[in-house]
Amino acid sequence: MSEAGDPGVTRDIWSHGAGRPLPDFLASCLGTLLLLPAQQRPAYFSSPWMSDFPLFDNRFGAFAALLPALADQPRIRFSEYLAHLSETTRVRLITTRSETSLAFLQAPALQGRPGLEWRFAPDEYHEKGILAPSFYVEGSMNITHNGIFVRGEKITYHTAPATGTHPKIGAAYLEFDRRWNILR
């Protein structure tokens, strides 16, 4: 618990396939990372399968201020978001050598980004999550179009308190850092 007594927040989110709660939640949560100054800790994106998908619905310019270089695009893709995020935060992707993930990693937006790295886990790898200093999302969702827009999923969202770190976030960083170093 932080000095202010703020333990952070933990919430469960269920999607039932083809609904908006999960895509809207991810857009909000990932958008917050673009508002923060450069981070010391990396942002991890872990999923045995990863694919590109429209992350931000920008048809009315709602995300133009967060991503000015993409302000004229009606939809901003996950790969474009990662490329932009990697300009201020180290971005680490952990996935497997599946056809889906290999195709995603070839996205033009991801090429030549010094702040963006990926490592391949063994085929048995099944850890799914998004980890940043201010939050941790864990659950059944693959970071794919189907995982976010089609399948019914359950995720748990943990936020850091105003000061300090949520215990779940600290523990997740220990595990993700350990996994990252093993996959060298």
C-alpha positions as CSV (number, residue, x, y, z in Angstrom):
1,M,0.0,0.0,0.0
2,S,1.3,3.5,-0.8
3,E,1.9,6.2,1.8
4,A,-1.4,7.9,0.8
5,G,-3.3,4.6,1.5
6,D,-4.1,4.2,-2.2
7,P,-3.7,0.4,-3.0
8,G,-4.4,0.8,-6.7
9,V,-7.3,-0.8,-8.4
10,T,-8.0,-4.3,-9.7
11,R,-10.9,-5.0,-12.0
12,D,-12.1,-7.9,-14.0
13,I,-13.4,-7.3,-17.5
14,W,-15.4,-9.9,-19.5
15,S,-16.0,-9.7,-23.2
16,H,-18.6,-11.9,-24.8
17,G,-17.2,-11.7,-28.4
18,A,-18.0,-9.0,-30.9
19,G,-18.6,-6.4,-28.2
20,R,-17.0,-3.0,-27.7
21,P,-16.0,-3.1,-24.0
22,L,-12.6,-4.9,-24.6
23,P,-11.5,-2.8,-27.6
24,D,-12.6,0.4,-25.9
25,F,-10.8,-0.6,-22.7
26,L,-7.6,-1.4,-24.5
27,A,-7.6,1.9,-26.4
28,S,-8.1,3.8,-23.2
29,C,-5.5,1.9,-21.2
30,L,-2.9,1.9,-23.9
31,G,-3.6,5.5,-24.8
32,T,-2.6,6.5,-21.2
33,L,1.0,5.3,-21.9
34,L,1.3,8.0,-24.6
35,L,0.6,10.7,-22.1
36,L,3.4,9.7,-19.7
37,P,7.0,10.9,-19.8
38,A,9.7,8.5,-20.9
39,Q,9.7,5.4,-18.6
40,Q,12.6,3.6,-17.0
41,R,10.8,0.3,-17.1
42,P,9.9,-1.3,-20.4
43,A,6.3,-2.0,-21.6
44,Y,5.8,-5.8,-22.2
45,F,3.3,-7.3,-24.6
46,S,3.2,-11.0,-24.2
47,S,1.0,-13.4,-26.2
48,P,1.7,-16.7,-28.0
49,W,0.0,-15.2,-31.0
50,M,0.1,-11.5,-32.0
51,S,-1.5,-9.8,-35.0
52,D,-2.3,-6.3,-36.1
53,F,-5.7,-4.8,-35.6
54,P,-7.3,-1.4,-35.4
55,L,-6.5,-0.2,-31.9
56,F,-7.8,3.4,-32.1
57,D,-11.0,4.5,-33.9
58,N,-9.8,8.0,-35.0
59,R,-12.6,8.7,-37.5
60,F,-13.5,11.9,-35.5
61,G,-9.9,12.8,-34.6
62,A,-10.3,11.6,-31.0
63,F,-6.7,10.3,-30.9
64,A,-5.1,13.0,-33.2
65,A,-3.4,14.7,-30.2
66,L,-1.9,11.5,-28.9
67,L,-0.6,10.4,-32.4
68,P,-0.2,13.6,-34.4
69,A,1.8,11.9,-37.2
70,L,-1.3,9.6,-37.7
71,A,-4.0,12.3,-37.1
72,D,-5.5,11.9,-40.6
73,Q,-5.9,8.1,-40.4
74,P,-9.5,6.9,-39.6
75,R,-8.1,3.9,-37.7
76,I,-4.7,3.6,-36.0
77,R,-3.3,0.1,-35.9
78,F,-1.7,-1.7,-33.0
79,S,1.7,-1.9,-34.9
80,E,1.6,1.9,-35.5
81,Y,0.8,2.5,-31.8
82,L,3.8,0.3,-30.8
83,A,6.1,2.1,-33.1
84,H,5.0,5.5,-31.6
85,L,5.2,4.2,-28.0
86,S,8.8,2.9,-28.7
87,E,9.9,6.5,-29.2
88,T,9.6,7.2,-25.4
89,T,9.4,3.7,-23.8
90,R,11.2,0.5,-24.4
91,V,8.7,-1.9,-25.9
92,R,9.3,-5.7,-25.5
93,L,7.2,-8.3,-27.3
94,I,7.3,-11.9,-26.2
95,T,5.6,-14.3,-28.6
96,T,6.1,-17.6,-30.4
97,R,7.2,-18.3,-33.9
98,S,3.6,-18.9,-35.1
99,E,2.7,-17.9,-38.6
100,T,0.4,-15.2,-37.1
101,S,3.1,-13.7,-35.0
102,L,5.8,-13.8,-37.6
103,A,3.5,-12.0,-40.1
104,F,2.8,-9.4,-37.5
105,L,6.4,-8.8,-36.7
106,Q,6.9,-8.0,-40.5
107,A,4.5,-5.0,-40.3
108,P,6.3,-2.0,-41.9
109,A,5.6,0.2,-38.8
110,L,7.7,-2.2,-36.6
111,Q,10.8,-2.2,-38.8
112,G,13.9,-0.3,-37.7
113,R,12.6,0.8,-34.4
114,P,15.4,1.0,-31.9
115,G,13.1,1.1,-28.9
116,L,11.2,-2.0,-29.9
117,E,12.5,-5.6,-29.5
118,W,11.0,-9.0,-29.6
119,R,12.0,-12.5,-28.5
120,F,10.5,-15.8,-29.2
121,A,9.4,-18.2,-26.5
122,P,9.0,-22.0,-27.1
123,D,5.9,-23.2,-28.8
124,E,4.4,-24.2,-25.4
125,Y,4.5,-20.6,-24.2
126,H,1.0,-19.5,-23.2
127,E,1.5,-16.4,-21.0
128,K,-0.7,-13.5,-22.0
129,G,-0.5,-10.0,-20.7
130,I,0.4,-6.3,-21.1
131,L,2.6,-4.8,-18.5
132,A,3.6,-1.2,-17.9
133,P,4.7,0.7,-14.8
134,S,1.2,2.1,-14.3
135,F,-0.9,-1.1,-15.0
136,Y,-0.9,-4.8,-15.7
137,V,-3.5,-6.6,-17.9
138,E,-3.6,-10.4,-17.5
139,G,-6.0,-13.1,-18.6
140,S,-7.1,-15.3,-21.5
141,M,-6.9,-12.7,-24.3
142,N,-4.4,-13.2,-27.1
143,I,-3.1,-9.9,-28.5
144,T,-4.7,-10.5,-31.8
145,H,-7.7,-9.3,-33.8
146,N,-9.7,-12.4,-32.8
147,G,-8.7,-12.1,-29.1
148,I,-9.8,-8.5,-28.9
149,F,-12.8,-8.3,-31.3
150,V,-14.2,-11.9,-31.7
151,R,-13.6,-14.3,-28.8
152,G,-15.1,-14.1,-25.4
153,E,-12.3,-13.3,-23.0
154,K,-11.7,-12.5,-19.3
155,I,-8.9,-10.2,-18.3
156,T,-7.9,-8.6,-15.0
157,Y,-6.7,-5.0,-14.9
158,H,-4.4,-3.9,-12.1
159,T,-3.4,-0.2,-11.7
160,A,-0.6,1.2,-9.7
161,P,-1.5,3.5,-6.8
162,A,-0.8,7.2,-7.1
163,T,2.6,6.6,-5.4
164,G,4.3,3.2,-5.2
165,T,3.6,0.0,-7.1
166,H,0.8,-2.4,-7.0
167,P,2.1,-5.8,-5.7
168,K,0.8,-7.5,-8.8
169,I,2.7,-5.1,-11.1
170,G,5.9,-5.6,-9.1
171,A,5.6,-9.4,-9.2
172,A,4.8,-9.3,-13.0
173,Y,7.9,-7.2,-13.7
174,L,10.0,-9.8,-11.9
175,E,8.5,-12.6,-14.0
176,F,8.6,-10.8,-17.3
177,D,12.2,-9.6,-16.8
178,R,13.2,-13.1,-15.9
179,R,11.5,-14.6,-18.9
180,W,13.0,-11.9,-21.2
181,N,16.5,-12.7,-20.0
182,I,16.0,-16.5,-20.4
183,L,14.9,-16.0,-24.0
184,R,18.2,-14.3,-25.1
